[in-house]
Amino acid sequence: MSESLWTTVDAARAWLDEHNGRGDAELTCRILKLGEEVGEASSAWIGALGQNPRKGVTHTRADVAAELADVAITALVAIASLGFDPRTVVDRAAAKVDARSETVAHGVRVESDE
């Protein structure tokens, strides 16, 4: 990921901290914001499929991708807001996915501790 992403995430976290504080209620809102963003991505996908007959096709796959990117950035800001380095957290998560993927590719099942 580009360094500009991490700069943006840190700037967004700092801006929110400055304007809204860092209390548990604010952190709760930042985590709940993910649900809102996921809803927007879901709505865009429904619009891309034209699943609402009254509205027809209202979005493109590019719109869906943009909404999914908003979800990712919102998650990274929430991670940073909890006091963790989002790069480290994402790297650890990617390593877990890589390990599972390699296990699946080799036909070996490994039980997770989680």
Buried (B, 14 or more C-beta within 10 A) or exposed (E): EEEEBBEBBBEBBEEBEEEBEBEEEBBEBBBEBBEEBBEBBEBBBBBBEEEEEEEEEBBEEEBBEBBBEBBBBBBBBBBBBBEEEBBEBBEEEEEEEEEEEEEEEEEEEEEEEE
